Amino acid sequence: MYGTAPTRRDVLATLAAAGAVGLLPEQGAAAAADRSIRPFTVKVPQAAIDDLRGRIAVTRWPTKELVDDRSQGVQLATLRALARYWTSEHDWRKCEARLNALPQFITKVDGVDIHFIHVRSRHENALPLIMTHGWPGSVVELLDTVAPLTDPTAHDGNPEDAFHLVLP
């Protein structure tokens, strides 16, 4: 690399690595050992899903709002539709399978367990990219981006557009 100008890829890779290291707090040797990266699999007990559905089913609903718009908050019909979706339409096991089809890990940062997905591209010169979701939200919102970003050639893209993804 000496004698030649760094490429965009070189600069971004260096900044990503430096930024990731800079986010880690300064801690002693014992804490550093605690930051081990361990494989993770989503396994929600059926009892937890049943409990959630049961609690939603026994919701005490308020009376209907007095206006036809959202000026008084979320409308009762919207809340009931959401409750119906989560109790009878959402397939948690399908979502769990989508998550478990990807390499997942867990590590501690500042004493808090952090779950993340790490998918390496098959393209040798892929850039590292950390993608985060907002609040409220979850990593599930990012799942549809994994294949096009890690393997752009399978989606009518170019190898130089590939990324190694970390999705906390």
TORLO-571214 format. One line per field, with one value per atom (N, C-alpha, C): residue number from 1; residue in three letters; x, y, z; atom name. Coordinates in pm, whole numbers. Layout:
residues N
paro	(NUM/...) $
pake	(ALA/...) $
px	(X/...) $
py	(Y/...) $
pz	(Z/...) $
fipa	(CA/...) $
//
This chain:
residues 168
paro	(1/1/1/2/2/2/3/3/3/4/4/4/5/5/5/6/6/6/7/7/7/8/8/8/9/9/9/10/10/10/11/11/11/12/12/12/13/13/13/14/14/14/15/15/15/16/16/16/17/17/17/18/18/18/19/19/19/20/20/20/21/21/21/22/22/22/23/23/23/24/24/24/25/25/25/26/26/26/27/27/27/28/28/28/29/29/29/30/30/30/31/31/31/32/32/32/33/33/33/34/34/34/35/35/35/36/36/36/37/37/37/38/38/38/39/39/39/40/40/40/41/41/41/42/42/42/43/43/43/44/44/44/45/45/45/46/46/46/47/47/47/48/48/48/49/49/49/50/50/50/51/51/51/52/52/52/53/53/53/54/54/54/55/55/55/56/56/56/57/57/57/58/58/58/59/59/59/60/60/60/61/61/61/62/62/62/63/63/63/64/64/64/65/65/65/66/66/66/67/67/67/68/68/68/69/69/69/70/70/70/71/71/71/72/72/72/73/73/73/74/74/74/75/75/75/76/76/76/77/77/77/78/78/78/79/79/79/80/80/80/81/81/81/82/82/82/83/83/83/84/84/84/85/85/85/86/86/86/87/87/87/88/88/88/89/89/89/90/90/90/91/91/91/92/92/92/93/93/93/94/94/94/95/95/95/96/96/96/97/97/97/98/98/98/99/99/99/100/100/100/101/101/101/102/102/102/103/103/103/104/104/104/105/105/105/106/106/106/107/107/107/108/108/108/109/109/109/110/110/110/111/111/111/112/112/112/113/113/113/114/114/114/115/115/115/116/116/116/117/117/117/118/118/118/119/119/119/120/120/120/121/121/121/122/122/122/123/123/123/124/124/124/125/125/125/126/126/126/127/127/127/128/128/128/129/129/129/130/130/130/131/131/131/132/132/132/133/133/133/134/134/134/135/135/135/136/136/136/137/137/137/138/138/138/139/139/139/140/140/140/141/141/141/142/142/142/143/143/143/144/144/144/145/145/145/146/146/146/147/147/147/148/148/148/149/149/149/150/150/150/151/151/151/152/152/152/153/153/153/154/154/154/155/155/155/156/156/156/157/157/157/158/158/158/159/159/159/160/160/160/161/161/161/162/162/162/163/163/163/164/164/164/165/165/165/166/166/166/167/167/167/168/168/168) $
pake	(MET/MET/MET/TYR/TYR/TYR/GLY/GLY/GLY/THR/THR/THR/ALA/ALA/ALA/PRO/PRO/PRO/THR/THR/THR/ARG/ARG/ARG/ARG/ARG/ARG/ASP/ASP/ASP/VAL/VAL/VAL/LEU/LEU/LEU/ALA/ALA/ALA/THR/THR/THR/LEU/LEU/LEU/ALA/ALA/ALA/ALA/ALA/ALA/ALA/ALA/ALA/GLY/GLY/GLY/ALA/ALA/ALA/VAL/VAL/VAL/GLY/GLY/GLY/LEU/LEU/LEU/LEU/LEU/LEU/PRO/PRO/PRO/GLU/GLU/GLU/GLN/GLN/GLN/GLY/GLY/GLY/ALA/ALA/ALA/ALA/ALA/ALA/ALA/ALA/ALA/ALA/ALA/ALA/ALA/ALA/ALA/ASP/ASP/ASP/ARG/ARG/ARG/SER/SER/SER/ILE/ILE/ILE/ARG/ARG/ARG/PRO/PRO/PRO/PHE/PHE/PHE/THR/THR/THR/VAL/VAL/VAL/LYS/LYS/LYS/VAL/VAL/VAL/PRO/PRO/PRO/GLN/GLN/GLN/ALA/ALA/ALA/ALA/ALA/ALA/ILE/ILE/ILE/ASP/ASP/ASP/ASP/ASP/ASP/LEU/LEU/LEU/ARG/ARG/ARG/GLY/GLY/GLY/ARG/ARG/ARG/ILE/ILE/ILE/ALA/ALA/ALA/VAL/VAL/VAL/THR/THR/THR/ARG/ARG/ARG/TRP/TRP/TRP/PRO/PRO/PRO/THR/THR/THR/LYS/LYS/LYS/GLU/GLU/GLU/LEU/LEU/LEU/VAL/VAL/VAL/ASP/ASP/ASP/ASP/ASP/ASP/ARG/ARG/ARG/SER/SER/SER/GLN/GLN/GLN/GLY/GLY/GLY/VAL/VAL/VAL/GLN/GLN/GLN/LEU/LEU/LEU/ALA/ALA/ALA/THR/THR/THR/LEU/LEU/LEU/ARG/ARG/ARG/ALA/ALA/ALA/LEU/LEU/LEU/ALA/ALA/ALA/ARG/ARG/ARG/TYR/TYR/TYR/TRP/TRP/TRP/THR/THR/THR/SER/SER/SER/GLU/GLU/GLU/HIS/HIS/HIS/ASP/ASP/ASP/TRP/TRP/TRP/ARG/ARG/ARG/LYS/LYS/LYS/CYS/CYS/CYS/GLU/GLU/GLU/ALA/ALA/ALA/ARG/ARG/ARG/LEU/LEU/LEU/ASN/ASN/ASN/ALA/ALA/ALA/LEU/LEU/LEU/PRO/PRO/PRO/GLN/GLN/GLN/PHE/PHE/PHE/ILE/ILE/ILE/THR/THR/THR/LYS/LYS/LYS/VAL/VAL/VAL/ASP/ASP/ASP/GLY/GLY/GLY/VAL/VAL/VAL/ASP/ASP/ASP/ILE/ILE/ILE/HIS/HIS/HIS/PHE/PHE/PHE/ILE/ILE/ILE/HIS/HIS/HIS/VAL/VAL/VAL/ARG/ARG/ARG/SER/SER/SER/ARG/ARG/ARG/HIS/HIS/HIS/GLU/GLU/GLU/ASN/ASN/ASN/ALA/ALA/ALA/LEU/LEU/LEU/PRO/PRO/PRO/LEU/LEU/LEU/ILE/ILE/ILE/MET/MET/MET/THR/THR/THR/HIS/HIS/HIS/GLY/GLY/GLY/TRP/TRP/TRP/PRO/PRO/PRO/GLY/GLY/GLY/SER/SER/SER/VAL/VAL/VAL/VAL/VAL/VAL/GLU/GLU/GLU/LEU/LEU/LEU/LEU/LEU/LEU/ASP/ASP/ASP/THR/THR/THR/VAL/VAL/VAL/ALA/ALA/ALA/PRO/PRO/PRO/LEU/LEU/LEU/THR/THR/THR/ASP/ASP/ASP/PRO/PRO/PRO/THR/THR/THR/ALA/ALA/ALA/HIS/HIS/HIS/ASP/ASP/ASP/GLY/GLY/GLY/ASN/ASN/ASN/PRO/PRO/PRO/GLU/GLU/GLU/ASP/ASP/ASP/ALA/ALA/ALA/PHE/PHE/PHE/HIS/HIS/HIS/LEU/LEU/LEU/VAL/VAL/VAL/LEU/LEU/LEU/PRO/PRO/PRO) $
px	(82/0/87/214/303/331/333/363/241/127/5/-103/-192/-302/-397/-445/-539/-670/-730/-858/-969/-1087/-1204/-1225/-1205/-1222/-1122/-995/-892/-930/-973/-1008/-1129/-1233/-1353/-1323/-1246/-1214/-1135/-1039/-959/-1046/-1133/-1221/-1318/-1372/-1466/-1396/-1275/-1201/-1166/-1117/-1081/-1204/-1314/-1437/-1490/-1484/-1532/-1447/-1315/-1227/-1250/-1272/-1292/-1420/-1515/-1640/-1626/-1525/-1506/-1449/-1507/-1457/-1322/-1241/-1114/-1148/-1105/-1134/-1015/-1014/-907/-914/-819/-808/-931/-987/-1105/-1224/-1242/-1353/-1331/-1206/-1177/-1214/-1188/-1225/-1377/-1448/-1594/-1652/-1574/-1623/-1608/-1598/-1587/-1712/-1694/-1806/-1849/-1978/-2031/-2143/-2153/-2265/-2398/-2501/-2633/-2740/-2842/-2959/-3084/-3179/-3305/-3390/-3432/-3518/-3620/-3731/-3833/-3922/-3933/-4018/-4164/-4231/-4372/-4456/-4418/-4492/-4489/-4378/-4369/-4460/-4467/-4556/-4701/-4733/-4869/-4908/-4814/-4839/-4869/-4790/-4812/-4950/-4982/-5113/-5226/-5207/-5310/-5328/-5218/-5228/-5294/-5264/-5330/-5479/-5512/-5652/-5738/-5680/-5760/-5748/-5705/-5694/-5830/-5830/-5952/-5945/-6031/-6028/-6100/-6047/-6117/-6236/-6314/-6423/-6363/-6442/-6397/-6372/-6272/-6238/-6357/-6355/-6468/-6456/-6343/-6320/-6286/-6293/-6264/-6119/-6034/-5894/-5806/-5675/-5583/-5544/-5620/-5585/-5593/-5665/-5674/-5584/-5496/-5404/-5437/-5377/-5399/-5545/-5608/-5750/-5773/-5884/-5920/-5919/-5970/-5973/-5831/-5737/-5598/-5539/-5564/-5514/-5572/-5701/-5764/-5707/-5680/-5621/-5479/-5403/-5269/-5277/-5370/-5387/-5426/-5514/-5556/-5437/-5356/-5239/-5145/-5110/-5012/-5065/-5196/-5250/-5284/-5316/-5363/-5296/-5224/-5167/-5014/-4946/-4800/-4746/-4653/-4593/-4453/-4444/-4316/-4214/-4255/-4161/-4100/-4177/-4123/-4018/-4046/-3952/-3826/-3844/-3732/-3644/-3705/-3630/-3550/-3607/-3533/-3410/-3426/-3313/-3207/-3251/-3158/-3092/-3138/-3073/-2945/-2926/-2808/-2715/-2585/-2491/-2514/-2551/-2580/-2482/-2458/-2362/-2410/-2344/-2371/-2238/-2227/-2108/-2151/-2063/-2093/-2025/-2099/-2044/-2095/-2002/-2038/-2127/-2101/-2175/-2312/-2348/-2479/-2461/-2541/-2536/-2589/-2510/-2549/-2557/-2674/-2697/-2668/-2602/-2579/-2571/-2601/-2587/-2461/-2380/-2259/-2254/-2273/-2273/-2158/-2066/-1952/-1991/-1950/-1973/-1880/-1922/-1835/-1735/-1756/-1666/-1549/-1429/-1306/-1286/-1313/-1285/-1407/-1501/-1620/-1581/-1655/-1632/-1711/-1658/-1737/-1843/-1961/-2071/-2152/-2169/-2255/-2387/-2496/-2629/-2708/-2765/-2843/-2987/-3073/-3216/-3248/-3359/-3401/-3492/-3542/-3634/-3771/-3879/-3876/-3847/-3784/-3751/-3668/-3627/-3544/-3464/-3371/-3288/-3371/-3491/-3579/-3606/-3609/-3633/-3523/-3405/-3290/-3268/-3342/-3315/-3323/-3414/-3427/-3309/-3225/-3110/-2986/-2986/-2865/-2817/-2900/-2858/-2811/-2886/-2839/-2708/-2685/-2563/-2442/-2463/-2349/-2317/-2416/-2394/-2463/-2411/-2477/-2483/-2388/-2389/-2509/-2563/-2684/-2809/-2792/-2905/-2876/-2813/-2781/-2688/-2604/-2508/-2365/-2271/-2129/-2057/-1953/-1878/-1821/-1782/-1724/-1826/-1952/-2057/-2091/-2010/-2039/-1993/-2063/-2033/-2030/-1945/-1953/-2042/-2151/-2249/-2241/-2257/-2281/-2411/-2508/-2641/-2670/-2637/-2667/-2816) $
py	(-119/0/125/114/229/270/400/450/465/411/426/486/558/617/505/512/409/419/305/302/335/361/384/265/145/21/16/53/53/149/268/369/324/276/233/115/18/-98/-56/35/83/159/247/324/233/133/41/-35/-84/-158/-67/53/147/189/212/251/142/19/-93/-109/-99/-111/6/124/242/238/157/146/61/-25/-113/-34/-48/27/-28/58/15/-63/-189/-271/-361/-423/-514/-646/-734/-864/-950/-947/-1030/-987/-857/-807/-838/-833/-864/-1008/-1098/-1239/-1253/-1167/-1172/-1132/-1068/-1024/-1131/-1256/-1363/-1364/-1406/-1415/-1560/-1583/-1718/-1738/-1856/-1885/-1871/-1834/-1812/-1867/-1927/-1976/-1926/-1874/-1829/-1952/-1964/-2075/-2021/-1970/-1917/-2032/-2053/-2163/-2141/-2250/-2241/-2181/-2209/-2153/-2001/-1941/-1794/-1738/-1806/-1763/-1778/-1889/-1911/-1809/-1775/-1675/-1539/-1499/-1371/-1368/-1473/-1478/-1474/-1542/-1540/-1402/-1332/-1197/-1102/-1115/-1029/-1061/-1189/-1231/-1177/-1153/-1105/-954/-884/-738/-675/-581/-503/-381/-380/-275/-150/-33/92/112/214/248/310/310/367/516/565/707/791/918/1006/1080/1064/1132/1029/1070/979/984/1055/1062/1014/1032/984/1091/1198/1307/1266/1158/1108/987/960/847/738/621/507/465/444/411/266/245/113/6/37/-61/-105/-12/-44/-135/-103/-187/-328/-338/-470/-550/-482/-550/-601/-520/-563/-683/-677/-788/-916/-903/-1019/-1077/-990/-1035/-1114/-1056/-1121/-1248/-1260/-1382/-1491/-1455/-1562/-1566/-1462/-1460/-1468/-1408/-1407/-1548/-1591/-1723/-1707/-1713/-1692/-1796/-1922/-2028/-2002/-1943/-1908/-1798/-1699/-1590/-1645/-1731/-1794/-1872/-1943/-2020/-1927/-1813/-1715/-1664/-1635/-1588/-1698/-1819/-1929/-1980/-1936/-1972/-1891/-1788/-1701/-1722/-1696/-1711/-1602/-1645/-1552/-1574/-1465/-1469/-1380/-1394/-1307/-1273/-1151/-1107/-1003/-971/-868/-738/-628/-494/-415/-360/-288/-371/-501/-589/-631/-591/-624/-724/-831/-926/-860/-866/-810/-925/-940/-1042/-977/-1050/-997/-1109/-1074/-1163/-1119/-1216/-1183/-1271/-1210/-1284/-1233/-1322/-1287/-1312/-1221/-1235/-1341/-1403/-1497/-1422/-1292/-1209/-1162/-1193/-1174/-1031/-932/-793/-719/-791/-727/-632/-524/-426/-465/-438/-460/-351/-391/-294/-334/-239/-260/-191/-267/-210/-223/-113/-115/-77/-121/-87/21/85/191/139/231/197/251/182/39/-39/-147/-228/-348/-422/-539/-573/-664/-709/-775/-819/-882/-788/-658/-559/-560/-610/-605/-734/-840/-972/-974/-899/-900/-834/-762/-695/-784/-893/-975/-1032/-1103/-1167/-1065/-960/-865/-794/-771/-702/-794/-918/-1009/-1079/-1095/-1162/-1084/-965/-881/-945/-1033/-1094/-1186/-1239/-1322/-1236/-1103/-1009/-902/-943/-854/-740/-762/-659/-700/-623/-644/-692/-774/-823/-711/-601/-491/-419/-454/-395/-483/-586/-682/-630/-675/-638/-763/-759/-849/-777/-839/-770/-808/-709/-729/-657/-732/-677/-694/-594/-608/-596) $
pz	(0/0/0/43/41/-102/-125/-257/-345/-304/-382/-293/-353/-276/-231/-107/-62/-141/-163/-232/-132/-184/-99/-7/-61/16/132/106/211/323/286/386/467/401/473/564/517/600/723/705/818/917/868/956/1030/962/1027/1139/1112/1214/1332/1303/1409/1490/1420/1489/1578/1533/1614/1739/1725/1841/1935/1880/1963/2045/2005/2079/2204/2207/2322/2439/2558/2673/2719/2779/2838/2964/2971/3088/3115/3231/3270/3197/3227/3160/3184/3305/3335/3250/3235/3154/3007/2962/2822/2792/2885/2866/2858/2930/2932/2797/2711/2581/2474/2516/2417/2329/2208/2113/2107/2139/2148/2047/1988/1896/1970/1897/1957/1864/1923/1849/1920/1845/1903/1934/2059/2101/2201/2154/2243/2288/2417/2466/2424/2388/2348/2461/2586/2700/2699/2657/2651/2542/2429/2320/2363/2425/2473/2579/2667/2771/2709/2610/2544/2478/2405/2339/2441/2554/2659/2719/2745/2801/2704/2576/2477/2471/2477/2466/2580/2697/2811/2830/2727/2735/2765/2856/2884/2793/2692/2591/2640/2605/2640/2546/2575/2484/2358/2252/2125/2141/2071/2077/2030/2066/2038/1906/1838/1711/1604/1477/1367/1319/1390/1351/1467/1454/1557/1658/1665/1756/1903/1934/2071/2093/1998/2012/1912/1936/1847/1859/1745/1745/1790/1857/1910/1802/1685/1575/1537/1539/1507/1614/1740/1849/1843/1816/1806/1689/1577/1461/1495/1565/1608/1702/1796/1890/1815/1719/1639/1562/1504/1430/1521/1637/1724/1788/1804/1867/1768/1643/1553/1416/1377/1243/1240/1336/1335/1361/1276/1289/1347/1481/1546/1502/1485/1448/1310/1219/1087/1101/1184/1210/1278/1374/1444/1346/1253/1152/1061/1024/940/1014/1142/1220/1234/1265/1289/1162/1045/919/898/979/968/1087/1069/1180/1286/1406/1515/1629/1701/1810/1923/2037/2151/2216/2265/2338/2440/2532/2631/2594/2603/2587/2707/2784/2907/2999/3005/3095/3044/2923/2866/2752/2752/2642/2515/2409/2279/2179/2119/2015/1881/1793/1659/1558/1436/1321/1247/1206/1131/1007/892/765/680/650/565/419/334/191/134/26/-44/-131/-147/-228/-142/-187/-110/-60/-142/-104/-50/7/62/176/187/293/418/537/658/672/713/731/853/945/1061/1030/1034/1011/1140/1184/1308/1279/1366/1355/1456/1437/1529/1638/1718/1825/1792/1806/1840/1713/1726/1610/1649/1549/1575/1451/1467/1357/1247/1280/1182/1064/1091/985/879/913/824/747/778/720/568/509/363/292/365/303/301/378/393/260/189/64/-41/-70/-172/-134/-5/35/45/85/97/-35/-121/-250/-362/-393/-493/-632/-665/-798/-818/-711/-721/-736/-727/-735/-840/-950/-1062/-1024/-922/-882/-916/-866/-894/-769/-783/-666/-580/-642/-564/-476/-491/-407/-287/-262/-154/-18/85/224/311/415/528/629/671/755/902/985/1129/1160/1212/1242/1391/1474/1617/1645) $
fipa	(N/CA/C/N/CA/C/N/CA/C/N/CA/C/N/CA/C/N/CA/C/N/CA/C/N/CA/C/N/CA/C/N/CA/C/N/CA/C/N/CA/C/N/CA/C/N/CA/C/N/CA/C/N/CA/C/N/CA/C/N/CA/C/N/CA/C/N/CA/C/N/CA/C/N/CA/C/N/CA/C/N/CA/C/N/CA/C/N/CA/C/N/CA/C/N/CA/C/N/CA/C/N/CA/C/N/CA/C/N/CA/C/N/CA/C/N/CA/C/N/CA/C/N/CA/C/N/CA/C/N/CA/C/N/CA/C/N/CA/C/N/CA/C/N/CA/C/N/CA/C/N/CA/C/N/CA/C/N/CA/C/N/CA/C/N/CA/C/N/CA/C/N/CA/C/N/CA/C/N/CA/C/N/CA/C/N/CA/C/N/CA/C/N/CA/C/N/CA/C/N/CA/C/N/CA/C/N/CA/C/N/CA/C/N/CA/C/N/CA/C/N/CA/C/N/CA/C/N/CA/C/N/CA/C/N/CA/C/N/CA/C/N/CA/C/N/CA/C/N/CA/C/N/CA/C/N/CA/C/N/CA/C/N/CA/C/N/CA/C/N/CA/C/N/CA/C/N/CA/C/N/CA/C/N/CA/C/N/CA/C/N/CA/C/N/CA/C/N/CA/C/N/CA/C/N/CA/C/N/CA/C/N/CA/C/N/CA/C/N/CA/C/N/CA/C/N/CA/C/N/CA/C/N/CA/C/N/CA/C/N/CA/C/N/CA/C/N/CA/C/N/CA/C/N/CA/C/N/CA/C/N/CA/C/N/CA/C/N/CA/C/N/CA/C/N/CA/C/N/CA/C/N/CA/C/N/CA/C/N/CA/C/N/CA/C/N/CA/C/N/CA/C/N/CA/C/N/CA/C/N/CA/C/N/CA/C/N/CA/C/N/CA/C/N/CA/C/N/CA/C/N/CA/C/N/CA/C/N/CA/C/N/CA/C/N/CA/C/N/CA/C/N/CA/C/N/CA/C/N/CA/C/N/CA/C/N/CA/C/N/CA/C/N/CA/C/N/CA/C/N/CA/C/N/CA/C/N/CA/C/N/CA/C/N/CA/C/N/CA/C/N/CA/C/N/CA/C/N/CA/C/N/CA/C/N/CA/C/N/CA/C/N/CA/C/N/CA/C/N/CA/C/N/CA/C/N/CA/C/N/CA/C/N/CA/C/N/CA/C/N/CA/C/N/CA/C/N/CA/C/N/CA/C/N/CA/C/N/CA/C/N/CA/C/N/CA/C/N/CA/C/N/CA/C/N/CA/C) $
//
